[in-house]
Amino acid sequence: MPVFKVIEIMASSPKSWEDATIIAVKTAGETLKGICSVYIHHMSAQVENNKISEYRVNAKITFEVLN
């Protein structure tokens, strides 16, 4: 029976929320194996001079720890 673990990480991008999500998964993948899903828990943005300067996501990453 597989066992999964969920961690929450924050990531940001100057491009988009989608890019911030890609960065979150890529960064988590540097130390975790068996990533099977990502759930975006929260999205926010930093605003400077009435323009979005940074997109931020709180991502819940699920990975398998035991099979």
C-alpha positions as CSV (number, residue, x, y, z in Angstrom):
1,M,0.0,0.0,0.0
2,P,1.6,3.3,-1.0
3,V,2.1,6.1,1.5
4,F,2.2,9.7,0.5
5,K,3.4,12.9,2.1
6,V,2.3,16.5,1.5
7,I,4.6,19.5,2.0
8,E,3.7,23.1,1.4
9,I,6.2,25.5,-0.2
10,M,6.1,29.0,-1.5
11,A,7.4,30.1,-4.9
12,S,7.4,33.2,-6.9
13,S,8.0,34.4,-10.5
14,P,8.1,37.8,-12.3
15,K,6.1,36.2,-15.2
16,S,2.9,34.4,-14.0
17,W,1.3,32.2,-11.4
18,E,1.7,29.3,-13.8
19,D,5.5,30.0,-14.0
20,A,5.6,30.2,-10.2
21,T,4.0,26.8,-10.0
22,I,6.5,25.3,-12.4
23,I,9.3,26.8,-10.3
24,A,7.8,25.2,-7.1
25,V,7.6,21.8,-8.7
26,K,11.1,22.0,-10.2
27,T,12.6,23.2,-7.0
28,A,10.9,20.5,-4.9
29,G,12.0,17.9,-7.5
30,E,15.7,18.7,-6.8
31,T,15.4,17.0,-3.4
32,L,12.2,14.9,-3.6
33,K,11.5,11.8,-5.7
34,G,8.1,10.5,-6.6
35,I,6.2,13.8,-6.9
36,C,2.7,12.9,-8.1
37,S,0.7,16.1,-7.8
38,V,0.7,19.8,-6.9
39,Y,-2.3,21.7,-5.4
40,I,-2.2,25.5,-5.4
41,H,-3.5,26.5,-2.0
42,H,-3.1,30.3,-2.4
43,M,-2.1,32.8,-5.0
44,S,-1.0,36.4,-4.4
45,A,0.9,39.1,-6.2
46,Q,3.3,41.9,-5.3
47,V,2.4,45.3,-6.8
48,E,4.8,48.1,-7.5
49,N,3.8,51.3,-9.4
50,N,0.3,50.0,-10.1
51,K,1.8,46.9,-11.9
52,I,2.3,43.3,-10.8
53,S,5.9,42.8,-10.1
54,E,5.9,39.3,-8.7
55,Y,3.4,36.4,-8.8
56,R,3.4,34.1,-5.7
57,V,1.9,30.7,-5.0
58,N,1.6,28.5,-2.0
59,A,1.9,25.0,-3.4
60,K,1.1,21.7,-1.7
61,I,3.4,19.1,-3.2
62,T,2.4,15.4,-2.8
63,F,5.0,12.7,-3.2
64,E,5.2,9.0,-2.5
65,V,7.4,8.0,0.4
66,L,6.6,4.2,0.6
67,N,5.2,1.7,-1.8
